[in-house]
Amino acid sequence: MKTCKNLLTIFFPYLLLLMMTAIALYFTRPVSLQIRWNDETLYYTVAQNIVRNFDFNSHHYLASSIIEKGYPTKDTHLPGYPLILAIGFLIGGINERTPFFVNYLLLMITMFLIFIVGKNIFNQWVGFGAALIYLIYPYTLILTHSVMTEISAATVIMVAVVLLFLQKEGWLKGILLSLVIALAYLIKPFLLTLLPAIITVLWINKNQYYKRTLLSLLFCLTLLSIAFLIPLSQNQEIYPYAATRILSQSNFTNMLRMMGDNFLFNCSLIINFKQFPVYATITLSMLLLWSISLAVFTTKIERHKSTSFQAYRNLCFFSLISFMPALLAVFLLYQYIDMGIRGLAVFSPLMAILSATSLWLLGKAEGRRQKAEENDDFCLSLLISQLPTKKIFAIGLGILVCLSYSNFVTFHKLKNLQRRQSERLYTYSSRVQKVISKLQIKPQVVISEKNFYLAIANYPTQVIWQLPQTLHELREVEKKVTIELIELKDYDPIFQENLQVYQNLNLLNNRYILQYQDQNFYYYLRLNK
């Protein structure tokens, strides 16, 4: 009986977290487990290529990138997340449902890791509260129901935190941390900020074995960079991000000026809450969690010398050092709305742990802390006895209510946006698939503007989803890759130019012949020479 009671005490919080997460996922589930966002198609096809051919090249291309970079190339995203999806495909088969279950598993792992870290810093109440905050953070559920990188990146960050704070110092710890940093970089390149954050925490602790950890970390990460990270980062597609334009400037003064302009532009987006209500609520949620943590950290840092507070202090340093450079990079090089704020969501587990711990520090008396350290069993009576003052508890409850409301509003608005994006995705693909079926062809490369899903629906067809703007650009693309089918609209610049130059709808650049027309869409097949 005693053994059963001990097992129940150990596993009860995990079962509770599992049930809570499963219920949240069930009530927020999509109508069907299918690809809905453009970027999802990129990760999916690269993962499929890895499983089928161990090929890291993309099946989605931009005409401008082919002209400048060549063909074939890897996707503009590094293959960390596709590698994770590839493992899922090996287990669950190559289908559109598998990536969603991979994300559900990653979310569950992250919830457990948040609980473990919170429990080891203070107690199980803090761990459970932090996991709950992460679950109701506005972006968590919508991203979990999407085939996007953020959930996997959050999991990798938490693995790094667990290794850094709970694993004993030594060679093995350094090796494991190097593997985690390498994977984090392949998922989100800006997560290289984990390296200085980890080094800082190791340097602050400075126990007798920290040098072993540090040396093995740097040595293994160097080997991984030479053997894997650098090769996988080469020959990537050039995508016209703001960062690409800014960093490509040869004049340093122009680069700084463009960074400043981008920074001011992002600031103007944040101020304009009425135009972007969804992202405003997410921003306010993020600021709320950070403000609680920083307020407590700056006021309590000199008052506590306990081991628990030292771990909390180190976690604050780790979070700030990894988060602030990423935030700065977003404001200087990217667009904050959507892409930037979605990328910063990977740090929400850290924000959740820090805010839960901060609330606990704010309301916990010295005697209650000692009692919690002496007896850490997870039971309702102990949790009630350990509750902070009513005022602090009310603040915590208010934060949960605010996050829940923000989550509700954000989820439904983003879900509607996702639905509209999904409709466009399948409409573009089905239109070209109908033509392919009618003409009874098996094209390897197709030009079709903004047609991302075709590469999945008609695998292994490759799609050039950004049109050449002129006939000259089309000829430049043809020098790098053979194109079998081209879809054009009557208002496309290249279509209008061809009509002016050749005065003939039936031929495109004298290389492609019109085979099918559907309203204002024209489909050209390559002429056999």
Helices and strands as residue ranges (DSSP letters): H 2-27, H 38-53, E 60-62, H 63-69, H 80-92, H 98-121, H 124-136, H 140-144, H 150-166, H 171-187, G 189-193, H 194-205, H 210-224, I 225-229, H 230-233, H 242-247, H 252-271, H 277-300, H 307-333, I 336-340, H 341-344, G 345-347, H 348-363, H 366-374, H 380-385, H 390-439, E 445-447, H 454-457, E 462-466, H 471-478, E 485-489, H 493-502, E 507-508, E 512-518, E 521-526
